[in-house]
C-alpha cells in the first residue's frame, strides 16, 4: 500500500503543533487505549441514559404544551 505524498505544509504544521501537547493528554490517551475502561464507561452511560429517558421525555412533552394529566404515570 502506498502512502499519500506529504505536501510542503504538512511538515510545517506538524513542527508548529508538536509542542502544544499537554501532559494530561498522554494520560488521557493511555486511559482511552484501555478497552476495558472505555467499555465500562459506555455501559455506565447507557444505564444512566435508560434511567433518565422517561424524565427527559416528560420534560420535553411539558415544554411543548402537553398537560401533566396526559403523561403516563411513573411505575
Secondary structure, DSSP 8 states (H G I E B T S, - for coil): -------HHHHHHHHHHGGG--HHHHHHHHHHH-HHHHHHHHHHHHHHHHHHHHHHHHHHHHHTT--GGGS----
